[in-house]
Amino acid sequence: MNIKMGVAKAGIKPSGDYDILVLKFPSSVYSAVFTKNSLAAAPVIYDRLVCSLQDKISAIVVNSGNANAGTGQEGFENAEKMAQITAESLGIDKEEVLVFSTGVIGVQLPMDKVKDGIEAASSSLQELDLELAARAISTTDAFYKYYETNGLIEDKVFIVKGIAKGAGMIHPNMATMLAYIFTDVKIDKPILDQITKLVVDRTFNSISVDGCESTNDSFVIVATGESDVEINDSNKLYFAKKVYEVALELAKMIVKDGEGATKLIEINVYQAFSKDEARKIAESIALSNLFKTAMFGNDPNWGRILAAVGQTHIGIDFSQVKLYLGDFLLYSGQPLEFDKKQASEYLKNNKEIRIDLYLGRGEEEWTYYTCDLGYKYVEINAEYTT
């Protein structure tokens, strides 16, 4: 894919690391989803306006270290200035640029540094390096998040690759998370929008680290149309599975990072009456701090899981419920005898934990991802702005 990138150290991040990313590509069909938080950041507000008017884009600019959120009219004007500076640096129209920020809330962007950084990044474009691009958009991330795959339609190869950032302030309705996926297929925007909604619902909107909905969450997929593969109704499901593969890996990396997390926890709810019911129950478990701290302490405390189910007020008949922790059956309509020491060892010795909950009331399911909650999360977020 003909995607160029430039990075710069503008001095926005306290660490002094790269904090500006510019991505340039051919004028492309795209689809975007943003946070539903009412305190949406200035770049989110600006990008929503662009998306309502513009069917194609050809550049993305990201600054890290400052969220440009809760910054009022000045913040919005600064987001627009970022688009203008990027457009002028790349020789394109301002309306072809989407703008993103991530970092501390409530601080105005240092626009002199931002301007110098964008111009420096734009003047030194290179081939897309996923690891370096992920590094430039990271904040409290413990590792850089990127993934790529390819597919085959009618003996023609297409590519899907992506980057993401996020570790804390992660919760659905687009969780502080940024994710960008690029593909070289030819596709009409209505089909891409449809695939985006399906993929996001099952990935980035089915993860939670701390239950805190971000002001800046954004997901964008860009289709450059450079390959000979054309997506239509007959092959869109296969293409969607490849996009899902990339999005799911990125989403799971965010949960694994989890600002001090030691475990990735997969919560599977089966035999629900509806998908919405399965999702609501899985989310309730994922958001339970009692459950998450038990996982951190390697405690197979099934009572905390079922209590989280009960607080959904759905009216579950617990005499029909079965609950597994890994291969350990903990509950089947009533408490069961199980080897608590071995169950605790399972939690202690595995970085990926599986919870399987069978409701016995239908045929629908949902999978949700979360992490444990420990001391490190408190330390990181207690000192975030100091």
N, C-alpha and C positions, 0 to 999 in steps of 0.2 A: 504494500500500500504506500502511496505517496503521501505520507504524513511526516512533516518536519516538526522539530521541537527545538526550543531554546530555553535555557534556565539561567538564573542569575541569583547572586547573593546581594539583595537590596538592603539588608540590614533591618528587616522587619522582625525576623525571628531573633529572640535573645541568644540563641545558640550560634548565630552567625552562619548557619547553613543555607543552602539554596532555599529561597522563599518566593521566587517568581517562576512560573511555567507558562510558556507560550506554545500553543499547538497550531500549526498551519496545515491545511489540507484543501483539496479541490472543493469547489462549491458542492455541498452534499445535503442529501435528505437526512433529517435527524428527528429524534423524539426525545422529549425531556419530561422529567417528573421532579417536583420540588416538595419541600417540607410543607405541612399544613399548619405549622405553628403560627399563631396570630402575630407573634413578634418576628415575622419573616425578615431576614437580613436584607439590606439594601440591594445586593446583587441578585437575590432571588426575585425581589420586586421588579428590578430592571429586566431580568431575563424573561420573566413572565410576559412582560410587555413586548419584548422582541419576539417571543414565541407566538404571540397572538397575531403578529403582523408578517412574520418571515417564515417561508417554507424551507429555506436552505441556509446553511451557515458555512463559513470557511475558516473560522478560527475560534479558539478557546483560550482565555487567559485566566490564570489562577494566581492569587497571592495566598501565602500561608503565614500564620503568626498574628493575624488580625482578622476577625470575622466581619468587620464592617456591619455589625448588627446593633440595633437600638441606637442608631446614629442619626436618625431624622433626615431632614431634607438634604443636609450637607453630605450625609452618607450616600444618598441616592445620586446626588450630583457627582460624587467621587466614583461611584460605580460606572456611571455614564462616561466620565473622563477616562477611566481605564479602557473602556471600549474604544473611545476616540483615539487615545494614544496608541493602542494596539493596531487599529485600522490604519492610522497614518504610518506607523512603522512598517507595516506589511504591504501597504499599497492597495488596500481593499476598503469597502464601504463599512462604516460603523455598524450598520444593521446586520452585518454578517458575523458579528463577534458576540459570543456569550461570555459573561464575566462571573467569576466565582471567588469567594473569599472563605477562609477558615482560620479559627484562632480565638482570641479573647473577644468577648462581647463588650460593647459599650465604649469603645475607643475609636476615635476617628483615624482613618488611614493617614500615614505620613506620605502625602502625595508626591513630594519631591523624590523620596526614595523609590516609591512605586513607579514613577515616571522613568527614572534612571534605570530601574531594574527591567521594566518592559522593553525599553529601547535597547538595552544591552542584550537581553534574551532574543529579541527579534533580529538583531544584527549578527547573531551567531547560530543560525539554524543548522541542525544536523538531522541525521536519520533518527527516527523514533527509538529511544532506548527506554523500555518499560520501567526498568529498575530506577533509572535516574529521574524519570518523570514522576514516579511514585514518591521518590525521596523528596522532590521539590514541593509536593503538596502535603507532606506529612506534618503533624504537630507533635502530639504526645505518643505517636505510634512507636511501638518497640521494634517493628520490622516493616519493611516496605512490601506493599501488596500489589501484585500483578500476576496475570495469568493469560495464556493464549492457547488456542486450539484451531483446528481447521476441519472442514467437512467436504463432502463430495456429492455433487448433484449432477446427474447425467455425465459422469466422468470428468466433471469440471471442479477444480478445487476452489474453495473460498476460505477466507481467514476471519477469525473473530479473536480479538485481543482486548485486554482492558487493564485499567489501573484503578486503585481505590485508596482512600485514607479513612481512618476512623478507629477509635479505641474506646473512648468514653463519650458520654452524652449520646447514647445510641438507643433509639427506640423507634418503632414503626411510625408511619405517616412521614416516611423518609427521615431516617435516624441521624455529634457533629461528624457527618459523613459526606464524602464526595466520591462519585464513581463515574468513570467514563469508559465506554466500550466502543470499539471501532471495528467495522467490517467492510469488506470491499464488494459486497453484493449490490446488484441493482434491485431496488425495492420501492414501491409506492408508499407514500407517507401513511395512508390509512392502515395498511397492513403492518407497517413498522410500529405505529401507535398501538395497535391491537396486541402485538407481540410484547411490546414494552410493558403494558399493563399486566399481562399474564405473568411475565417473568418477574417483575418487581414485587407483585403480590406474594410470590412463593419464595423470594430471596430477601431483598433488602427490607421488605415490609413484614418479614417473618423472623426478624432477629431482635434481640434486646440485650444490652449489657447492663443498663442501670435504670431503665424506665424513664429516662429524661429525653424528651423530644427536642431535637435541635432546631435552631433558628436558620440553619444554613444548608440542610440536607439537599442534595441535588444528584440526580442520575441522568446521564445523557448517553444515548447511543447514536453514533454517526455512521451512515452508510455511504461510502464514497462512490460506489457504482463503477469501480475500475475493473472488476472481474467480468467474466462472461456469464456468470451465474445470475439468473433472474428469478426472484422469489415471487411466487404466485400462490393461489389457493391450493394447488396440488402438492406443493413442497414446503409450505410455510411452517408446518408442524415440525418437520425435520430441522429446518433452520432455527426455529424457536428453541428446540432442544439444545442446539449448540450455543446459542446466546445464554440460555438458562445455565448450561455447564459453566460458562465463564462467570456469570453473575453469582451463582451459588458459591463457587470457590472464593470469589472476592468477599462475599458476605460472611462466609465462615471464617475467613482470615480476620475480619474485623472483630468477630466474637472471640476468636482465639486470643487476640491481642488484649482486649478487655481491661486495660490499665490494671495490671497485677493479677489477671486471671490465670488460674492453673489448669482449668479444664474447659473444654468445649462440650456443651451438653446438648444432645439432640433429643427433643421431646416429640414423640409420635403419638397422636391421638387417633384411635381407630374406632370404627363402629358407632360413629356419631349420627345424629338425625340429619344434620346438614353440615356443609363445609363451614358456614359461619359459626355454628356451634362448636365444631372441632377446633377451629382457630381460636375462638374466645377462651376455651378451656386450656389449650396449649399456652396461650399468652398469659393466662392467669398464673399458671405454674411458673412460667419463665420470669414473671415479675415478682414472685414471692421472695423477699429478702430472707425469710426464714428458711426456705428451701435452698436458696443459693449459698447461704452461710453453712448449712448442713453439708452441702457438697464440698465446700472448702475444707470443712472439718472431717471429711471422709465418713460422715454419719449417714447410714441408710435409713433415715427417719421417714418412713412412708406416710406417717400422719401429716407431715407438713405438705406433702404432695396432694393428698386427698382433701385436706382443708382448703387448699388453693382451688381445687375443683369445686368444692362446695360453695365457696364465696362468689361464684358466678351466678348463683340463684337460678340455675337452669332447671333444677328439679331432677337431678340424676338419681336413679335407683341404684344405690351402692351395693345392693345384693347381687347385681348383675356385673359389677365392675371387676376387672382383673388388672393388676399393676405389676409390671416387671421393671427391675433395675438390672440392666444387662440381661443375663440369663437367669437371674434370681427372681422367682415368683414370690412377691412380698404379700400380696393381698388377692383373695379371690372370693368376693362376697363377704368375707370375714378375715380377721387376722390369721396369718399362717406362720407356722414354725419355719424359720430359715436360718442358715448359718450366718449370723451377724458379723462374725469375725471375717469370714471369707468375702461377704458383701462389702465390708469396709476395706478389705485389701483390694477388691476390684476398683473402688473409688481411688484408693491411694496410688495404685500402680498404673492407671490408665489416664492419659491426657484427653481422651475422647470417651464420653459417657453416653449411654443410651437409656432413655426412659420410654417404655411402651405402655400405653394406657388403653385398655379395651372397655368401651362403655356399654356394649351389648344392647344398643338401641337403634342401630341403623347401619348404613354402609359407607358413610363419608369419612374422610380422614384429613388431617393436616399435620405438617411438620414444622416445628419452631426450633430456633437455635438460641441458646443463651450461654452464659458462663457462670462460674462460681464467683463469690464476692468475698474479698478478704481485706487484710490490713492495707495492702499497697494501694488499693483504689482510694481509700480515705486519705492516705498521705499525699498522693498525686493531686487530688482535687482540693484538698485543704490549702495547698500551696500554689495553685495554678496561676494566680495573678501576682504572686509575690516575687 
